[in-house]
Amino acid sequence: MAFCKSKLLSKNIWILVTLPIWINMLLKIIGLQTLFNIIAPGLLGTPISVVIGMVYAFLPFVILPIYNSLDRIDISLIEASKDLGANGFKTFWKVIFRQSIPGIIAGETLLLVQAATSLIIVKFMGNGRINLIVDVIEAYFFKGENFGIGAAISVVLALIVFLIIVLSNWLSKYFETRKGRQNDKFF
């Protein structure tokens, strides 16, 4: 999307990628569950179905930050790399990939936060046979009478997610400031 010659094509691909975000999460997952019931009913309730559900639901949240960081890359850097004799892989590794690291970190953070707290996907795609941390928390709150343990697990999960966000923010800033210095050294 970021390197399309036609901006119209780029924007249309962007709309197709973001389209799943515009649909309610519950509707998406129930639709995916229905599709699994039609195509492969034996796959529901397995870890593969949960992973497919999470990829389907959260992939746009990973693609968009990476697209934003790729869209900001100065095309003259890529052209200069090729002019200096770098092949396609070296141009990708030294210029494109390194400039997209903040977007990759942001996408990974969004994915991790949503996957850690996604109860709907586990419920509908796991058919009650797959348990993740959110199921354990829900069981302590609603199925048992031990709210304290459920609250403690929730606080620990919130602290872990907070630490991951802080670490991702630090890494993103590190690579953002390093990006400018590295380009000066590269050329």
C-alpha positions in Angstrom: 0.0 0.0 0.0 2.7 2.4 0.9 4.7 2.0 -2.3 1.9 1.9 -4.8 2.3 4.1 -7.8 -1.4 5.1 -7.8 -2.6 6.9 -4.7 -6.2 5.8 -5.6 -5.2 2.1 -5.5 -3.3 2.7 -2.3 -6.4 4.3 -0.6 -8.7 1.5 -1.9 -6.4 -1.1 -0.4 -6.3 0.9 2.8 -10.2 0.8 2.9 -10.2 -3.0 2.3 -7.7 -3.5 5.2 -9.6 -1.2 7.6 -13.0 -2.6 6.6 -13.0 -5.3 9.3 -12.4 -2.6 12.0 -15.7 -0.9 11.1 -17.7 -4.1 11.9 -18.6 -4.9 15.4 -16.2 -7.5 17.0 -19.1 -9.8 18.1 -20.6 -9.8 14.6 -17.2 -10.7 13.0 -16.5 -13.5 15.4 -20.0 -15.0 15.2 -19.8 -14.8 11.4 -16.4 -16.6 11.5 -17.8 -19.2 13.9 -20.7 -19.8 11.5 -18.2 -20.2 8.6 -16.2 -22.7 10.6 -19.5 -24.6 11.4 -20.2 -24.9 7.7 -16.6 -25.6 6.4 -14.8 -27.3 9.2 -16.9 -28.0 12.3 -14.2 -30.2 13.9 -11.8 -27.2 14.0 -13.9 -25.2 16.4 -12.7 -25.6 20.0 -9.1 -26.0 19.0 -6.2 -23.6 19.5 -6.0 -23.2 15.7 -9.5 -21.8 15.6 -8.7 -19.3 18.3 -5.5 -18.2 16.5 -7.4 -17.8 13.2 -10.0 -15.8 15.0 -7.4 -13.5 16.6 -5.6 -13.1 13.3 -8.8 -12.2 11.5 -9.9 -9.8 14.2 -6.6 -8.1 15.0 -4.6 -8.1 11.7 -5.8 -4.6 10.7 -4.5 -3.2 14.0 -1.0 -4.5 13.1 -1.1 -3.6 9.4 -2.1 0.1 9.9 0.9 1.2 12.2 3.3 -0.6 9.8 1.7 1.1 6.8 1.9 4.5 8.5 5.7 4.1 9.2 6.3 2.8 5.6 4.3 5.7 4.2 6.6 8.2 5.9 9.8 6.7 4.3 11.4 9.1 2.0 11.5 7.5 -1.4 14.8 9.2 -2.1 16.5 7.0 0.5 15.4 3.9 -1.3 16.5 5.4 -4.7 19.9 6.4 -3.1 20.4 2.9 -1.7 19.8 1.4 -5.2 22.0 4.0 -6.8 24.8 3.1 -4.4 24.6 -0.5 -5.5 22.5 -2.1 -2.9 20.4 -5.0 -4.1 16.7 -5.3 -3.3 17.2 -7.4 -0.1 19.9 -5.0 1.2 17.7 -2.0 0.4 14.8 -3.7 2.3 16.9 -4.6 5.3 19.0 -1.5 5.6 16.4 1.2 4.7 12.8 -0.1 4.6 12.8 -2.5 7.5 14.8 -0.3 9.9 12.6 2.7 9.2 9.5 0.6 9.8 10.6 -0.7 13.2 8.5 1.9 15.2 5.4 0.8 13.3 6.2 -2.9 13.9 6.5 -2.2 17.6 3.3 -0.2 17.7 1.4 -3.0 15.9 2.9 -5.6 18.2 1.8 -3.7 21.2 -1.8 -3.2 19.9 -1.9 -6.9 19.0 -0.7 -8.0 22.4 -3.0 -5.8 24.4 -6.0 -6.9 22.5 -5.1 -10.6 22.4 -4.5 -10.6 26.2 -7.9 -9.2 26.9 -10.0 -10.8 24.2 -12.8 -12.8 25.8 -15.2 -12.9 22.8 -12.8 -14.8 20.5 -11.9 -17.4 23.1 -15.6 -17.9 24.0 -16.9 -18.3 20.4 -14.0 -19.9 18.6 -12.8 -22.0 21.6 -16.2 -23.4 22.3 -15.4 -23.5 26.0 -12.5 -25.9 25.5 -9.7 -23.3 25.3 -8.8 -21.3 28.4 -6.7 -18.2 28.3 -6.1 -15.7 31.2 -9.3 -13.8 30.5 -11.3 -17.0 31.0 -9.6 -17.6 34.4 -10.4 -14.0 35.4 -14.0 -14.4 34.3 -14.3 -17.7 36.1 -13.2 -16.1 39.4 -15.6 -13.2 39.0 -18.8 -14.8 37.7 -18.6 -18.6 38.3 -16.9 -18.6 41.7 -17.2 -16.5 44.7 -13.6 -15.5 45.0 -13.6 -12.0 43.7 -10.2 -11.2 45.4 -8.2 -13.7 43.3 -9.9 -12.6 40.1 -9.1 -8.9 41.0 -5.5 -9.8 41.8 -5.0 -11.6 38.5 -6.6 -8.7 36.7 -4.3 -6.2 38.4 -1.2 -8.4 37.6 -2.4 -8.6 33.9 -2.9 -4.8 33.8 0.6 -4.2 35.2 2.1 -6.6 32.7 0.3 -4.9 29.8 1.3 -1.5 31.2 5.0 -2.6 31.4 4.8 -3.9 27.8 3.3 -0.5 26.7 6.1 1.4 28.5 8.8 -0.9 27.0 7.3 -0.6 23.5 7.1 3.2 23.8 10.8 3.3 24.9 11.8 1.0 22.0 9.8 3.1 19.5 11.4 6.3 20.7 14.9 4.7 20.6 14.5 3.6 17.0 12.9 6.9 16.0 15.9 8.9 17.3 18.4 6.3 16.0 16.8 6.4 12.6 18.0 9.9 11.8 21.5 9.3 13.0 21.7 6.0 11.1 20.7 7.5 7.8 23.4 10.1 8.2 26.0 7.4 8.7 24.5 5.2 5.9 25.1 7.8 3.2 
